[in-house]
Amino acid sequence: MAFLIGFVVFFLVIALTIILGGISRFGDRRVEMEGRATEGQRLPTDREAQAY
């Protein structure tokens, strides 16, 4: 039984690595195409929001 659980967890980790890697790569391509947000487009951080 432990072997079966280990086997499932092993393939789950591999699947998540592939899926999340693809999402990350898609995001990188999108940033390459659109460019990074400028200072005016960027949402303020918590620290900056408290300053106002």
Beta strands, then each sheet from edge to edge (+ up, - down):
end
